[in-house]
Amino acid sequence: MGMSGLAGMADMYGPTDEAEAIATIHRAIEIGVDFFDTAEIYGPYVNEGLLGRALAGRRERALIATKFGFRIEDGKMAGVDGRPENVRRAIDGSLEHLGVEHIDLWYQHRRDRSVPIEETVGAMADQVRAGKVRYLGLSEVGVTTLKRAHAVHPISALQSEYSLWERNIEGDVLATCRELGIGVVPYSPLGRGFLSGLVPELATLGPNDYRRLDPRFSDENYSRNLVIVQEVARVAARHGATPAQVALAWLLHQGADIVPIPGTKRRSYLEANAAAADLVLPAEDLAALGALQPTAGQRYTERAMAAIDR
Ligand SMILES: NC(=O)c1ccc[n+]([C@@H]2O[C@H](COP(=O)([O-])OP(=O)(O)OC[C@H]3O[C@@H](n4cnc5c(N)ncnc54)[C@H](OP(=O)(O)O)[C@@H]3O)[C@@H](O)[C@H]2O)c1
């Protein structure tokens, strides 16, 4: 099983505790959650460093996925950069931060429209041939990009936002992944925590909490979206489960090719999330969840939406 996203350990969703974060990674390995998702931009660099430290002596028990694709200036994201020279810079940096000899799955984080995807993926494929990377992935790309990239080098995984409240990949993107044999890695499968029913309204989130920028959490949209989580909670109650577990189980019921990566920085949530793999949802619950009301608010700001490839 693979279900562990680490972005939240880089202060995205409230304060972090490094000792608990490392204990969470160790506990994940113990219970068979062995697929860890990080990125150069998380921190930047520090999240890869944290994972590398946590995996010291345990490397062979883990699958490491990381991502590159941005220009980073003064410790901040300064636009996308899919040029081959950035590919070559990034791979050596990620290997160093992680302290490993190879990365298992390496994604381009966002497409750079100023660089043909063939050039970016061609340079990524060079890193596979050099033994620095095992498999390649893309994040938030559409059908045309997937097909063009896959023609250069097999793409093993598409990582895109997919959950009960964000279903844009259903349809042609998912169908293309299945046609080409590309695995699907839903990120933010808990709706950045919203689907757990435990995320308070915006005013009470910390000043640096990423969700302050997510339009779905704005005061107006948050209250409208509560109806979604109430329905998820109704299904959960029927199974003695939590809403977060139902959100994960629903994704796992969409197909064996779907590998969600819920993010957490604490052992208690990790264990609860792993247990969702055993939750069987009957057809009537899947139907009720499939018919939830549309989500109020788009999933990113206009600026961040512009980097999504369709
Ligand atoms: N490719 C991309 O562009 C992209 C974008 C976003 C995310 N990602 C990846 O996807 C991973 C997961 O997404 P995400 O972290 O954004 O969102 P998520 O998994 O939908 O939600 C994470 C939030 O849910 C909370 N949570 C986790 N398990 C819970 C449980 N059992 N009960 C209650 N609350 C729970 C976490 O709390 P705590 O933090 O307090 O533990 C955190 O606030 C990230 O870590 C990252 O690796 C990729």
The ligand as an SDF file (V2000), in Angstrom:
LIG
                    3D

 48 52  0  0  0  0  0  0  0  0999 V2000
    1.2030   17.4940   -7.2040 N   0  0  0  0  0  0  0  0  0  0  0  0
    0.7270   18.5420   -6.5710 C   0  0  0  0  0  0  0  0  0  0  0  0
    0.6340   19.6310   -7.1250 O   0  0  0  0  0  0  0  0  0  0  0  0
    0.2900   18.4060   -5.1320 C   0  0  0  0  0  0  0  0  0  0  0  0
   -0.5160   19.3960   -4.5500 C   0  0  0  0  0  0  0  0  0  0  0  0
   -0.9290   19.2070   -3.2270 C   0  0  0  0  0  0  0  0  0  0  0  0
   -0.5390   18.0680   -2.5270 C   0  0  0  0  0  0  0  0  0  0  0  0
    0.2800   17.1440   -3.1140 N   0  0  0  0  0  0  0  0  0  0  0  0
    0.7230   15.9210   -2.3840 C   0  0  0  0  0  0  0  0  0  0  0  0
   -0.4230   15.2310   -1.8850 O   0  0  0  0  0  0  0  0  0  0  0  0
   -0.2890   15.0090   -0.4870 C   0  0  0  0  0  0  0  0  0  0  0  0
   -1.6520   15.0080    0.1730 C   0  0  0  0  0  0  0  0  0  0  0  0
   -2.3590   16.1990   -0.0890 O   0  0  0  0  0  0  0  0  0  0  0  0
   -2.5700   17.3270    1.0060 P   0  0  0  0  0  0  0  0  0  0  0  0
   -1.6580   17.0630    2.1670 O   0  0  0  0  0  0  0  0  0  0  0  0
   -2.4910   18.6060    0.2720 O   0  0  0  0  0  0  0  0  0  0  0  0
   -4.0910   17.1900    1.4270 O   0  0  0  0  0  0  0  0  0  0  0  0
   -5.0040   16.0470    2.0470 P   0  0  0  0  0  0  0  0  0  0  0  0
   -4.2670   14.7710    2.1120 O   0  0  0  0  0  0  0  0  0  0  0  0
   -6.2800   16.1080    1.3050 O   0  0  0  0  0  0  0  0  0  0  0  0
   -5.2800   16.6290    3.5150 O   0  0  0  0  0  0  0  0  0  0  0  0
   -4.2790   16.8780    4.4330 C   0  0  0  0  0  0  0  0  0  0  0  0
   -4.9160   17.4680    5.6590 C   0  0  0  0  0  0  0  0  0  0  0  0
   -5.8120   16.5130    6.2290 O   0  0  0  0  0  0  0  0  0  0  0  0
   -5.4960   16.2800    7.5820 C   0  0  0  0  0  0  0  0  0  0  0  0
   -5.7250   14.8470    7.8470 N   0  0  0  0  0  0  0  0  0  0  0  0
   -5.0180   13.7920    7.3590 C   0  0  0  0  0  0  0  0  0  0  0  0
   -5.5260   12.6370    7.7790 N   0  0  0  0  0  0  0  0  0  0  0  0
   -6.5820   12.9440    8.5600 C   0  0  0  0  0  0  0  0  0  0  0  0
   -7.4840   12.1650    9.3140 C   0  0  0  0  0  0  0  0  0  0  0  0
   -7.4330   10.8440    9.3240 N   0  0  0  0  0  0  0  0  0  0  0  0
   -8.4510   12.8120   10.0270 N   0  0  0  0  0  0  0  0  0  0  0  0
   -8.5140   14.1590   10.0320 C   0  0  0  0  0  0  0  0  0  0  0  0
   -7.6870   14.9610    9.3170 N   0  0  0  0  0  0  0  0  0  0  0  0
   -6.7170   14.3520    8.5990 C   0  0  0  0  0  0  0  0  0  0  0  0
   -4.0540   16.6730    7.7360 C   0  0  0  0  0  0  0  0  0  0  0  0
   -3.8330   17.0600    9.0690 O   0  0  0  0  0  0  0  0  0  0  0  0
   -2.3570   17.1680    9.7260 P   0  0  0  0  0  0  0  0  0  0  0  0
   -1.5370   17.9490    8.7550 O   0  0  0  0  0  0  0  0  0  0  0  0
   -2.6410   17.9010   10.9800 O   0  0  0  0  0  0  0  0  0  0  0  0
   -1.8460   15.7930    9.9370 O   0  0  0  0  0  0  0  0  0  0  0  0
   -3.9300   17.8280    6.7460 C   0  0  0  0  0  0  0  0  0  0  0  0
   -4.3610   19.0360    7.3460 O   0  0  0  0  0  0  0  0  0  0  0  0
    0.6320   16.1520   -0.0300 C   0  0  0  0  0  0  0  0  0  0  0  0
    1.2260   15.8720    1.2100 O   0  0  0  0  0  0  0  0  0  0  0  0
    1.6020   16.2150   -1.1810 C   0  0  0  0  0  0  0  0  0  0  0  0
    2.6000   15.2050   -1.0290 O   0  0  0  0  0  0  0  0  0  0  0  0
    0.6820   17.2980   -4.4140 C   0  0  0  0  0  0  0  0  0  0  0  0
  1  2  1  0
  2  3  2  0
  2  4  1  0
  4  5  1  0
  4 48  2  0
  5  6  2  0
  6  7  1  0
  7  8  2  0
  8  9  1  0
  8 48  1  0
  9 10  1  0
  9 46  1  0
 10 11  1  0
 11 12  1  0
 11 44  1  0
 12 13  1  0
 13 14  1  0
 14 15  2  0
 14 16  1  0
 14 17  1  0
 17 18  1  0
 18 19  2  0
 18 20  1  0
 18 21  1  0
 21 22  1  0
 22 23  1  0
 23 24  1  0
 23 42  1  0
 24 25  1  0
 25 26  1  0
 25 36  1  0
 26 27  1  0
 26 35  1  0
 27 28  2  0
 28 29  1  0
 29 30  1  0
 29 35  2  0
 30 31  1  0
 30 32  2  0
 32 33  1  0
 33 34  2  0
 34 35  1  0
 36 37  1  0
 36 42  1  0
 37 38  1  0
 38 39  2  0
 38 40  1  0
 38 41  1  0
 42 43  1  0
 44 45  1  0
 44 46  1  0
 46 47  1  0
M  CHG  2   8   1  16  -1
M  END
$$$$
